[in-house]
């Protein structure tokens, strides 16, 4: 019934956009439309309709979509969920009208805007970009021009501009003045590095992991590994997921950071960049590794605030945002701990990372350098060498 009602709605309104069934749906256009509708000044859910000719919205000229496209649209749903902040309630609805399959992406929960692009999507579509749907027009707007999602523009409110000499400090744990820490590495068995395992690590990893698991009592990981049988691809995938969950959640180093606003005015929409070097035996998880038994949704995991992590040939880039940082206050920099894997070759090394704090306009507001020693390597002084990743080339 809902899809039939949508066919009677105005084309390209602030609540409804109809995708041309004869064109190609690219991810950039889809993400822009979702953000634009979420920010629209209207009430209730908004929809993107697929399989209908926008030039004949009377229910008699339904073009339809092939059954095989259902999977593609569901994958697009997951893509959009990961690309938009804050979280939206997204759901695909399908129905047959006049014997043809029609689908709609329903966008709900649009009460916590403004909504914006959570990460770089292309050279043109960069993190922080924001769009607004106004009936037939979709236009890019600065975030500060919007209040809560579909509210009126902030034309009557004075926009707080940060002074030129604003400064921020980033440190470890809850001390923004702490620029160096030494961390214990709770497990020296080989971590599940994605692409730079050391020679022979698989053999050592197997024995070390087995022993580590024997030391745990009734963990989910233990139960999963017991059901994994050699030669079974599905079981092997379950075992791999369990392995990563066990390591990154129980054995990896977890770094905590904080940020202090040195200015006497509130700051909002800050972006943070941390650059780590690529070293043998050192890695950072690009996501929270779930147990195969964990039934939380992608949206629930994203809400935990794990930062964006990108692995490059010479560096590991960590990026995050800060929504609001009150004047002269200190708060956690990331929503959750940064999972850092340390193998034998990195034990005892001192790693330095440069950080940059940028304003909503991309202006570099503050920068500095932090250092962390990754445990101790007995009898080895090579840990005094410091590896640094410089962000100046970014």
Buried (B, 14 or more C-beta within 10 A) or exposed (E): EEBEEBBEBEBBBBBBBBBEBEEEBEBEBBBBBBBBBBBBBBEEBBBBBBBBBBEEBEBEBBBBBEEEBBEEBBEBBEBBBBBBBBBBBBEBBBBEBEEBBBBBBBBBBBEEBBBBBBBBBEEEBEBBBBBBBBBEEBEEBBBBBBBEBBEEEBEEEEEEEBEEEBBBBBBBEEEBEBBEBEBEBEBBBBBBBEEBBBEEBEEBBEEBBEEBBEEEEEBBBBEBBEEBEEEEEEBEEBBEBBBBBBBBBBBBBBBBBBBBBBBEEBBBBBBBBBBBBBBEBBBBBBBBBBBBEEEEEEBEBBEEBBBBBEBEEEBBBBBBBBEEBEEEEBBBBBEBBBBBBBBBBBBBBBBBBBBBBBBBEEEEBBBBBBBBBBBEBEEEEEBEEEBBBEBEEE
